[in-house]
Amino acid sequence: MDLFEKIAANRGPLGSHSHYAHGYFTFPKLEGEIEPRMIFRGKEVLTWSLNNYLGLANHPEVRKADADGAAQYGMALPMGARMMSGNSNLHEQLESELADFVQKPDCMLLNFGYQGVVSIIDAMVGRHDVIVYDAESHACIIDGVRLHAGKRFVYTHNDMESLEKQLQRAKRITDETGGGILVITEGVFGMSGNQGNLKGVVALKEKYEFRLFIDDAHGFGTMGATGAGTGEEQGVQDGIDLYFSTFAKSMASIGAFVAGPESVIEYLRYNMRSQIFAKSLPMPLVVGALKRLELLRTRPELKDNLWTIVRALQSGLREKGFNIGTTSSPVTPVFLNGQIPDATQITFDLRENYGIFCSIVVYPVVPKGVIMLRLIPTAVHSLSDVEQTIKAFEAVAEKLDKGLYSKTSPVLAN
C-alpha cells in the first residue's frame, strides 16, 4: 500500500477523532496573558491546563529578564551547536547553578525535554546493557527505550516486587554480556500525579548494581523542602545517578537539563547526538532560566502558595466524593466512569456553561470506560477558583450519574 493511502486509512487512535475534535478538544487556542483566567473562543474561562506551577510565566521579574535578554542578545546568539560555536559563560553559569540546586556535581543543558530524555537513553546504553523501566513511564522514556538495541524489561508501576524480578532477569543477562543495568522511572507521574517509589528503587541498588535515571519534570521546583525535586522529598537525592528535568513546568519556559557525576555529564556532552548536532539554547532563554532559578531558590512563598491551592483543591474534591486516585503531587486527576461521548459532553459543558477549562484524557491513555479530567493547580490560582471548580464538577458529575450526557450531543461553533 502507498504510504499516504495507509495514513488515510488509519489516522491513529487520537487522529481518528480529529474531524470533530480539532480546535476544541484537541489543539484548542487559549488567548490572553498566561493567567488562571484566559479567553477560549471569545469567552473567559478558568484554566487548569497550564504547567505554570509556580506562576513564573507572567511574573514581572521573569518578564523583564526575558525582555532584557532578547533586547541585549536577540534570538540567534549563540549561533551553532554548543560543541562547535554555541557555548557561552551564561550557559555554563546556568549549568553550575542547576547542579548546585539539585545537589549534583555537574549538569548539562538540553534544548528540549522530550528530545533530551530520548537522547540520554540512547547515549547511555549499548547492546550489551539492559534497561528496566516503570510501566507508566512518559512517552519520551518509551521512545528512548525503543531505540535500545539490547534487552529491556518493564516492571509493574511502582511495584518493587515486580522491579526486583525484572532486575534478576537483567542481572542474569549482564553477568553473561558484561553489560550494565539502567533503571528508569519518574519522580512524579504526570497523569496520575503519584510519586515514583524512588526510596524503594534506591534500596535495591546495592543488591543489583544498577544505575538510576529519573525524569522529574513535574517534581523539580514543586517537591522537596527546597524544591530540588522528588528525590529530596523522599530523602534519596544522593541515590539518583542521573537527574533530569525540563524547564517547561515549574520554570514555564523551554529547555531542560540533566545532572549527575562530572565524568558521566562530560561523556554525555560528547555523545548525545541530539545536542552535538543541534543549535545551542538561545541566549534569552538562558538569561530567563537564570532568573527563574533565582526565584525558585529565593522565593519559597511561590511553592508555599502552590501547595495551599493543591491542598484546598484535592481535599475539597475528596470531601465531595470525587476519585482523585493516589496523587501525592500538584497533579490532580479526577476519574469518572463513562465513554468517550460522555467525556466530550462533560468537557463541552464545563467550558461553555461553567467556564472551566481543563484537560480531558480518554482511552488509550486511560482504560476504556474511564474519563480523566486533569487539573494543574498553580501558585497564582485562588481559593475562590478552587471553590468555583469544585461546584462545577459536582454539577457535571450529577448530570453524568443521571445519564443526561448520553441523551444530547454538543454543537460546536466554528
C-alpha positions as CSV (number, residue, x, y, z in Angstrom):
1,M,0.0,0.0,0.0
2,D,1.2,3.5,-0.7
3,L,2.3,5.3,2.5
4,F,-0.2,8.1,2.1
5,E,-3.0,5.7,1.4
6,K,-2.1,3.8,4.6
7,I,-2.3,7.1,6.6
8,A,-5.6,8.0,5.1
9,A,-7.0,4.6,6.1
10,N,-5.6,4.7,9.7
11,R,-5.4,8.1,11.3
12,G,-4.2,6.7,14.7
13,P,-6.1,6.4,18.0
14,L,-6.3,10.2,18.5
15,G,-6.2,11.4,14.9
16,S,-9.3,9.3,14.1
17,H,-11.3,11.8,16.1
18,S,-9.7,14.9,14.6
19,H,-12.7,15.6,12.2
20,Y,-14.7,16.8,15.2
21,A,-12.1,17.3,17.9
22,H,-9.6,19.6,16.3
23,G,-9.7,23.2,17.6
24,Y,-11.9,22.4,20.6
25,F,-11.0,19.1,22.3
26,T,-7.6,18.9,20.6
27,F,-5.4,21.8,19.6
28,P,-7.6,24.4,21.4
29,K,-6.5,28.1,21.4
30,L,-6.2,29.9,24.7
31,E,-5.7,33.6,24.3
32,G,-4.5,36.5,26.5
33,E,-2.0,36.7,29.3
34,I,-0.9,33.4,30.9
35,E,-3.1,33.6,34.0
36,P,-5.7,31.4,35.7
37,R,-8.4,33.2,33.6
38,M,-7.9,33.3,29.9
39,I,-10.0,33.6,26.8
40,F,-11.3,30.5,24.9
41,R,-13.4,31.1,21.8
42,G,-14.3,34.6,22.9
43,K,-15.3,33.6,26.5
44,E,-13.4,33.9,29.7
45,V,-12.5,30.5,31.3
46,L,-10.9,29.5,34.5
47,T,-7.9,27.5,33.2
48,W,-6.4,24.4,34.9
49,S,-4.4,23.2,32.0
50,L,-1.1,25.2,32.1
51,N,2.1,23.7,33.6
52,N,2.9,27.0,35.2
53,Y,3.2,25.5,38.7
54,L,4.9,28.5,40.4
55,G,3.2,31.2,38.4
56,L,6.5,32.3,36.8
57,A,5.2,32.6,33.2
58,N,3.8,36.0,33.9
59,H,5.9,37.0,36.9
60,P,7.1,40.7,36.4
61,E,10.8,39.8,37.2
62,V,10.7,37.0,34.7
63,R,9.0,39.1,32.0
64,K,11.7,41.7,32.5
65,A,14.6,39.2,32.3
66,D,13.1,37.7,29.2
67,A,12.7,41.1,27.5
68,D,16.2,42.3,28.6
69,G,17.8,39.1,27.3
70,A,16.1,39.4,23.9
71,A,16.9,43.1,23.7
72,Q,20.6,42.5,24.6
73,Y,21.3,39.3,22.6
74,G,18.5,38.7,20.1
75,M,17.2,35.2,19.5
76,A,20.1,34.0,17.3
77,L,23.0,34.2,19.7
78,P,24.9,31.9,20.2
79,M,25.0,30.7,16.7
80,G,25.8,27.0,16.3
81,A,25.9,23.8,18.4
82,R,27.5,24.1,21.9
83,M,30.4,21.9,20.9
84,M,31.3,23.9,17.8
85,S,30.5,27.6,18.3
86,G,27.4,27.9,20.6
87,N,28.9,27.9,24.1
88,S,28.9,30.9,26.5
89,N,29.7,31.9,30.0
90,L,26.0,32.2,30.8
91,H,25.3,28.7,29.5
92,E,28.0,27.3,31.9
93,Q,26.7,29.5,34.7
94,L,23.2,28.1,34.4
95,E,24.6,24.6,34.4
96,S,26.6,25.2,37.5
97,E,23.7,26.8,39.4
98,L,21.3,24.0,38.4
99,A,23.8,21.4,39.5
100,D,24.1,23.1,42.9
101,F,20.3,23.4,43.2
102,V,19.6,19.7,42.6
103,Q,22.6,18.6,44.7
104,K,24.7,17.0,41.9
105,P,28.3,17.6,40.9
106,D,27.7,18.6,37.3
107,C,24.9,19.5,34.8
108,M,24.3,19.7,31.1
109,L,21.7,22.0,29.4
110,L,19.4,20.4,26.8
111,N,17.4,22.1,24.2
112,F,14.1,20.2,24.8
113,G,12.9,17.8,27.5
114,Y,11.4,15.1,25.3
115,Q,14.3,15.1,22.9
116,G,16.7,15.2,25.8
117,V,15.3,12.1,27.5
118,V,15.3,10.1,24.3
119,S,18.9,11.1,23.6
120,I,20.2,10.4,27.1
121,I,18.9,6.9,27.0
122,D,20.4,6.4,23.5
123,A,23.8,7.6,24.7
124,M,23.9,5.7,28.0
125,V,23.2,2.2,26.9
126,G,24.6,-0.2,24.3
127,R,23.5,-3.6,23.0
128,H,25.1,-5.5,26.0
129,D,23.3,-3.3,28.6
130,V,19.7,-3.9,29.9
131,I,17.1,-1.2,30.6
132,V,14.4,-1.8,33.3
133,Y,11.7,0.8,33.4
134,D,8.3,1.6,35.0
135,A,5.2,0.6,33.1
136,E,3.7,4.1,33.3
137,S,6.7,5.9,32.1
138,H,6.2,9.0,30.0
139,A,6.2,8.7,26.2
140,C,9.7,10.2,25.9
141,I,11.1,7.4,28.0
142,I,9.2,4.8,26.0
143,D,10.6,6.2,22.8
144,G,14.1,6.3,24.2
145,V,13.8,2.6,25.3
146,R,12.6,1.7,21.8
147,L,15.9,2.9,20.4
148,H,17.8,0.5,22.6
149,A,19.5,-2.4,20.7
150,G,19.7,-4.6,23.8
151,K,17.2,-6.1,26.2
152,R,14.6,-4.1,28.1
153,F,12.2,-5.2,30.8
154,V,9.2,-3.3,32.1
155,Y,8.0,-3.6,35.7
156,T,4.5,-3.0,37.1
157,H,4.1,0.6,38.1
158,N,5.7,1.4,41.4
159,D,5.7,-2.3,42.3
160,M,9.1,-3.1,44.0
161,E,8.5,-6.9,43.9
162,S,7.9,-6.7,40.1
163,L,11.0,-4.5,39.8
164,E,13.2,-7.0,41.6
165,K,12.0,-9.8,39.4
166,Q,13.0,-7.8,36.3
167,L,16.3,-6.9,37.9
168,Q,17.0,-10.6,38.4
169,R,16.3,-11.2,34.8
170,A,18.5,-8.3,33.8
171,K,21.4,-9.3,36.0
172,R,21.4,-12.8,34.5
173,I,22.0,-11.2,31.1
174,T,24.6,-8.7,32.2
175,D,26.5,-11.3,34.1
176,E,27.0,-13.0,30.7
177,T,27.4,-10.0,28.5
178,G,29.5,-7.8,30.8
179,G,27.0,-5.0,30.4
180,G,25.3,-2.8,32.9
181,I,21.7,-2.1,34.0
182,L,19.9,1.2,33.8
183,V,16.6,1.6,35.7
184,I,14.4,4.4,34.5
185,T,11.4,5.9,36.3
186,E,9.8,9.2,37.1
187,G,9.8,11.4,40.1
188,V,6.2,12.5,39.6
189,F,4.0,10.7,37.1
190,G,2.3,13.4,35.0
191,M,-1.1,11.7,34.6
192,S,-1.8,10.1,37.9
193,G,0.2,12.6,40.0
194,N,1.6,9.9,42.2
195,Q,5.3,9.9,43.1
196,G,7.7,7.2,41.8
197,N,8.8,4.9,44.6
198,L,12.3,6.3,44.5
199,K,13.1,5.2,48.0
200,G,12.1,1.6,47.2
201,V,14.1,1.7,43.9
202,V,17.2,3.1,45.6
203,A,17.1,0.4,48.3
204,L,17.7,-2.2,45.6
205,K,20.7,-0.6,44.1
206,E,23.4,-2.2,46.2
207,K,22.0,-5.7,45.6
208,Y,21.7,-5.4,41.8
209,E,24.4,-2.8,41.0
210,F,22.3,-0.7,38.6
211,R,22.3,3.0,37.7
212,L,19.1,5.1,38.3
213,F,17.9,7.7,35.8
214,I,14.9,9.8,37.0
215,D,12.7,12.1,34.9
216,D,11.5,14.6,37.4
217,A,9.8,17.1,35.1
218,H,6.8,17.6,37.4
219,G,8.8,17.3,40.7
220,F,11.5,19.9,40.0
221,G,10.5,23.1,41.8
222,T,7.4,21.6,43.4
223,M,8.7,18.8,45.6
224,G,11.2,18.7,48.4
225,A,12.0,21.2,51.1
226,T,13.9,23.4,48.7
227,G,12.2,22.4,45.5
228,A,15.1,20.2,44.4
229,G,12.6,17.5,43.5
230,T,11.1,14.2,44.4
231,G,14.4,12.7,45.4
232,E,14.8,15.4,48.0
233,E,11.1,14.9,49.0
234,Q,11.8,11.2,49.7
235,G,15.3,11.7,51.2
236,V,17.1,9.8,48.4
237,Q,18.5,12.5,46.1
238,D,22.0,11.0,46.6
239,G,20.8,7.7,45.2
240,I,19.7,9.2,41.9
241,D,22.6,8.8,39.4
242,L,21.1,10.9,36.6
243,Y,18.6,13.6,37.5
244,F,16.6,15.1,34.6
245,S,14.0,17.9,34.4
246,T,12.6,20.2,31.9
247,F,12.1,24.0,32.1
248,A,8.6,23.6,30.7
249,K,6.8,23.0,34.0
250,S,7.9,25.0,37.1
251,M,10.1,27.3,35.2
252,A,7.5,28.0,32.5
253,S,10.0,28.2,29.6
254,I,11.8,26.0,27.0
255,G,14.8,23.8,27.6
256,A,15.9,21.1,30.0
257,F,18.9,19.7,31.9
258,V,20.4,16.5,33.2
259,A,22.6,16.4,36.3
260,G,25.0,13.8,37.7
261,P,28.6,12.8,38.2
262,E,31.2,15.0,36.3
263,S,32.6,12.1,34.3
264,V,29.1,11.0,33.1
265,I,28.0,14.5,32.2
266,E,31.2,15.0,30.3
267,Y,30.5,11.8,28.5
268,L,27.0,13.0,27.6
269,R,28.4,16.3,26.3
270,Y,30.4,14.5,23.7
271,N,28.0,11.7,22.9
272,M,24.4,13.0,23.0
273,R,23.6,13.3,19.3
274,S,20.6,15.5,19.8
275,Q,22.8,18.1,21.4
276,I,26.0,17.7,19.3
277,F,24.1,18.3,16.1
278,A,21.6,20.9,17.4
279,K,21.8,24.7,17.7
280,S,22.6,25.9,21.2
281,L,19.8,27.1,23.5
282,P,19.3,30.8,22.6
283,M,20.7,33.4,25.0
284,P,17.4,35.0,26.0
285,L,16.2,31.6,27.2
286,V,19.4,31.1,29.2
287,V,19.1,34.6,30.8
288,G,15.4,33.9,31.6
289,A,16.2,30.5,33.1
290,L,18.8,32.1,35.4
291,K,16.2,34.5,36.7
292,R,13.6,31.7,37.1
293,L,16.1,29.6,39.0
294,E,16.9,32.5,41.2
295,L,13.2,32.8,42.1
296,L,13.0,29.1,42.8
297,R,15.9,29.5,45.3
298,T,14.9,32.8,46.9
299,R,11.1,32.9,46.9
300,P,9.9,29.9,48.9
301,E,6.5,31.5,49.1
302,L,5.9,30.6,45.5
303,K,6.0,26.9,46.3
304,D,4.0,27.5,49.5
305,N,1.3,29.3,47.5
306,L,1.2,26.4,45.1
307,W,0.7,23.9,47.9
308,T,-2.0,26.0,49.5
309,I,-4.0,25.7,46.3
310,V,-3.1,22.0,45.8
311,R,-4.3,21.0,49.3
312,A,-7.5,23.0,49.0
313,L,-8.4,21.6,45.6
314,Q,-7.5,18.0,46.4
315,S,-9.1,17.9,49.9
316,G,-12.2,19.7,48.6
317,L,-12.6,17.2,45.8
318,R,-12.2,14.2,48.1
319,E,-14.7,15.6,50.6
320,K,-17.2,15.8,47.8
321,G,-16.6,12.1,47.0
322,F,-14.5,12.5,43.8
323,N,-11.9,9.9,43.0
324,I,-8.6,11.6,42.5
325,G,-6.5,8.4,42.7
326,T,-3.2,8.2,44.5
327,T,-1.8,11.6,43.7
328,S,0.8,12.9,46.1
329,S,1.9,15.9,44.0
330,P,0.2,19.0,42.5
331,V,-1.1,17.0,39.5
332,T,-4.8,16.4,40.2
333,P,-6.6,13.8,38.2
334,V,-10.4,13.4,38.6
335,F,-11.6,10.0,37.5
336,L,-15.2,9.5,36.3
337,N,-16.9,6.5,34.7
338,G,-18.1,7.0,31.2
339,Q,-17.3,6.6,27.5
340,I,-15.7,9.0,25.0
341,P,-19.0,10.6,24.0
342,D,-19.7,11.3,27.7
343,A,-16.2,12.8,28.0
344,T,-16.7,15.2,25.1
345,Q,-20.1,16.2,26.6
346,I,-18.6,16.9,30.0
347,T,-15.8,18.9,28.6
348,F,-18.2,20.9,26.4
349,D,-20.5,21.6,29.4
350,L,-17.6,22.6,31.7
351,R,-16.2,25.1,29.1
352,E,-19.4,26.5,27.7
353,N,-21.7,26.6,30.8
354,Y,-19.4,26.7,33.8
355,G,-16.4,28.5,32.4
356,I,-13.9,25.8,33.5
357,F,-11.1,24.7,31.1
358,C,-9.2,21.6,32.0
359,S,-7.6,18.8,30.0
360,I,-9.6,15.7,29.1
361,V,-7.9,12.3,29.0
362,V,-9.6,9.2,27.5
363,Y,-8.6,5.8,26.0
364,P,-5.9,4.8,25.1
365,V,-4.2,6.9,27.8
366,V,-6.6,5.6,30.4
367,P,-8.6,2.3,30.3
368,K,-11.8,2.1,28.3
369,G,-14.8,3.3,30.4
370,V,-12.7,5.8,32.3
371,I,-12.7,9.6,31.9
372,M,-9.9,11.6,33.5
373,L,-10.2,15.3,33.9
374,R,-6.7,16.6,34.7
375,L,-6.2,19.7,36.8
376,I,-2.9,21.5,37.2
377,P,-3.0,23.9,40.2
378,T,-0.6,26.9,40.2
379,A,0.6,29.4,42.8
380,V,-1.5,32.1,41.1
381,H,-4.8,30.3,41.4
382,S,-7.0,31.5,44.3
383,L,-9.2,29.7,46.8
384,S,-12.3,31.1,45.1
385,D,-11.1,29.5,41.9
386,V,-11.0,26.2,43.7
387,E,-14.5,26.7,45.1
388,Q,-15.9,27.5,41.7
389,T,-14.3,24.5,40.1
390,I,-15.5,22.0,42.8
391,K,-19.1,23.3,42.4
392,A,-18.9,22.9,38.6
393,F,-17.5,19.4,39.0
394,E,-20.4,18.5,41.4
395,A,-22.9,19.7,38.8
396,V,-21.4,17.7,35.9
397,A,-21.0,14.6,38.0
398,E,-24.6,14.7,38.9
399,K,-25.6,15.0,35.2
400,L,-23.3,12.1,34.3
401,D,-24.9,9.9,37.1
402,K,-28.4,10.7,35.7
403,G,-27.3,9.7,32.2
404,L,-28.1,13.2,30.8
405,Y,-25.0,13.4,28.7
406,S,-25.9,10.3,26.7
407,K,-29.1,11.9,25.6
408,T,-27.7,15.0,24.0
409,S,-24.8,16.0,21.8
410,P,-22.9,19.3,21.8
411,V,-22.9,21.6,18.8
412,L,-19.6,23.2,18.4
413,A,-19.3,26.7,16.9
414,N,-16.8,27.2,14.1
